[in-house]
Every structure is written in structure tokens, then in C-alpha cells.
Amino acid sequence: SDPVASPGFRPAGTRVRVTLPTIQFVDPKVVVSLVVKNEYSLPDTAKDVRSVLLVLAGELAPGEPLRVAEMYAAIMSVQGVLNATVELPTIDVNPISLRHCVRIDPDTLFIT
């Protein structure tokens, strides 16, 4: 019944309290500058980049950091993106604790 030595396991009859993770938004904001291919429009491509970034952050498990390298990979996977610069955050965003989920607030996600 040692939770440190056997995380996730409890003896039969033990009460276990399960709580939802706490959401931790990237602070202060996410800023991405795009260069799109000639045959693509910036507004449409920016909309697609916005979607993939929100999905990327939305799939992070509690305690998992949001890595800038993974943001670049997600951005570059969008059709029409020629180049991109993630201006903010400049380093990986680590959750405060293993009970926190890092997320991107749609209101503070800026793509230019």
C-alpha cells in the first residue's frame, strides 16, 4: 500500500479519490509568424495552424510539457506553410505539477 513504490495500485477496500487535472494555460500568450506558399492564403493557412496547435496542446497528458519543437513539427505539417517562427513561448512550457495539463488559450493564440 505504498503509493510511492507502487503508483496507481491500492489494496482492495482502499478508498481512492480521483480528481480532474488542473488546466494551466500557456502564459502570457502564444505568438506564431507564418510564411505561406504563393498558392495559399495566409488567413486560411493561419486557421489550419491554429487548429493543429490547439489539438496538440489538447492532447497533452497531465504533467506533460508543451515542447516548442513539437509546435514547430505541428505547424510545418500544415499544407501551405513554407516557414514559421514561434515567437512565444521561447522555451518549453512545463506544467506546475504532475496534476496540471498545459493548454493553449484560444484567446491568447496569435498567428500572423
C-alpha positions in Angstrom: 0.0 0.0 0.0 3.0 2.3 -0.6 1.8 4.9 -3.2 5.4 5.9 -4.0 6.7 2.4 -4.7 3.5 1.3 -6.4 1.8 4.3 -8.1 -1.6 3.5 -9.3 -2.1 0.4 -7.2 -4.0 0.2 -3.9 -5.1 -2.7 -1.8 -8.7 -3.9 -2.1 -11.1 -1.9 0.0 -9.0 1.2 0.0 -10.8 4.5 -0.8 -9.3 6.3 -3.8 -10.1 9.9 -4.6 -9.9 10.7 -8.3 -9.9 14.4 -9.3 -9.7 16.1 -12.7 -6.4 17.7 -13.6 -6.0 21.4 -13.3 -5.7 23.3 -16.6 -2.6 25.5 -16.9 -2.7 27.9 -19.8 0.5 29.0 -21.6 1.4 32.3 -20.1 1.3 35.0 -21.3 0.4 34.1 -24.9 1.4 32.1 -28.0 2.6 34.0 -31.0 3.5 32.4 -34.3 4.7 34.2 -37.5 4.0 32.4 -40.8 5.3 32.5 -44.3 2.9 30.7 -46.6 3.5 29.3 -50.1 2.3 31.6 -53.0 -0.7 29.5 -53.9 -2.1 29.5 -50.4 -3.8 32.3 -48.5 -2.5 33.5 -45.1 -5.9 33.6 -43.4 -6.8 30.0 -44.4 -3.4 28.7 -43.5 -3.4 30.5 -40.2 -6.7 29.0 -39.4 -5.3 25.5 -40.0 -2.2 26.2 -37.9 -4.4 27.5 -35.1 -6.4 24.2 -35.2 -3.3 21.9 -35.1 -1.8 23.9 -32.2 -4.9 23.7 -30.2 -5.2 19.9 -30.9 -1.5 19.4 -30.0 -1.9 21.1 -26.6 -5.3 19.5 -26.1 -3.8 16.0 -26.3 -1.1 16.6 -23.7 -1.5 14.4 -20.6 -1.2 15.7 -17.1 2.4 16.5 -16.3 3.5 16.6 -19.9 5.3 19.7 -21.2 4.4 21.6 -24.3 7.6 21.4 -26.4 8.4 24.2 -28.8 9.9 21.5 -31.2 6.6 19.7 -31.3 4.9 23.0 -32.0 7.2 23.5 -35.0 6.5 20.0 -36.2 2.8 20.5 -36.0 3.0 23.9 -37.8 5.2 22.6 -40.6 2.8 19.6 -41.1 0.1 22.1 -42.3 -0.2 22.3 -46.0 0.8 25.7 -47.3 3.2 26.6 -44.6 6.6 27.5 -46.1 8.3 28.7 -42.9 7.3 29.6 -39.4 8.7 31.3 -36.3 7.3 30.6 -32.8 8.0 33.9 -31.1 6.3 33.0 -27.8 6.9 30.7 -25.9 10.6 30.8 -26.5 11.2 27.7 -24.3 9.2 24.5 -23.5 6.3 25.1 -21.1 6.4 22.7 -18.2 3.4 22.1 -16.0 3.5 23.3 -12.4 2.9 19.8 -11.2 2.0 16.3 -12.4 -1.6 17.3 -11.8 -1.6 20.1 -14.3 -2.4 20.0 -18.0 -0.7 22.6 -20.2 -3.2 24.1 -22.7 -3.2 27.0 -25.2 -5.9 29.5 -24.6 -7.6 30.3 -27.9 -8.0 33.9 -26.9 -4.2 34.3 -26.5 -3.1 32.5 -29.6 -1.9 34.9 -32.3 -0.9 33.9 -35.7 0.5 36.5 -38.2 
